[in-house]
Amino acid sequence: MHARYAKWGFKMLRLKKIAVAFGLVTAAVSMSTSVMAADWKGWNIHVTGYPNTVAMDDFSRLLTEKTEGRINLKMYHAGTLGNQSDAIEQVRLGALAIGNFSLGPIGPIAPEANVVSLPFVFNSVEQAFRAMDGEVGKLISAGLEKKGLIALAYHDSGSRSFYNTQKPITQPDDLKGMKIRVMNNDLYSGMISALGGNPSPMAFSEVYQALKTNVVEGAENNFPSYESTGHHEVAGFYSLSQHLIIPECVCINAKIFNDLSDVDQKAVREAAQESALLQRKLWSERKVASRNKVEASGVKINEISAEQKLAFQAAMVPVHEGFLAKNPELKSLVALIKSTK
Ligand code: GTR
């Protein structure tokens, strides 16, 4: 009996040792996965409920799911991590992993991406997406990569039109002397000057106050941003010039992306692309809802006929020429955009 107990006791001890050892191993494994799990920070300028915000949260969820927790992305919305130009630099440096950027403020650092900021370069949102989904998109993405950014997917941002506190705009002359807020990009300042206005580059978050206090008399944006920022409350004339169609990217720091395993690279791309489909769907609903909302609030929306648009387009010729004189290697990319059906 005694001996049996002793043997039993010995067996238990061995099992205990094994269990302890095993426990240590599992603890070590779980520690190493938690140490190795990547915790990323992501930047987004838009508020709760905006198509990009919903899609970026979906991206974050998909990312964790598809990488089985190896990558976790915490999204910071509403520009809480700073303005867009600074955030672009932060992602290039890797201080932030991801940003949902407009190609507008990226243009100054990546000339290929800047072609989309030539006013009227696309003739419709549909054509812009056919171009972005093909060779044009590839060339632009390659240009971004040279600058340390990898575009995982592109979002819809519709078309941008002028709005102001004074009157309907139907011809370039109507903008004469008007102070108009633009995003940080010389092409936009050049555009406003060529139309006879005074450009005022300014961060998105400052525009509401600037319109309200008459620091600027106008700005330009798509319906969802015009509405989500409340700009329609302080600048009640929206004129459908549709002068810019600027795609937006889900952009990741190139080194962070390139250091991932092939499996995780694939998961990251898939998560971005799936959530971009959601963004495009939500966008098509929101652009109508936002237009209805601003109209119901009393905003005066005016069409600009194809014929009236010709005058705006003609005024942009020097802007295009100036850009291509500085970047002659981009002539073929612009030609490729224009030849996209
Ligand atoms: C919005 C765009 C933002 C930002 C903003 C602006 O349409 O989604 O990324 O570029 O316009 O005017 O600053």
Residues whose N, C-alpha, C, O or C-beta is under 5 A from the ligand:
A	BS01	GTR	I45 N100 S102 M183 F204 E220 S225
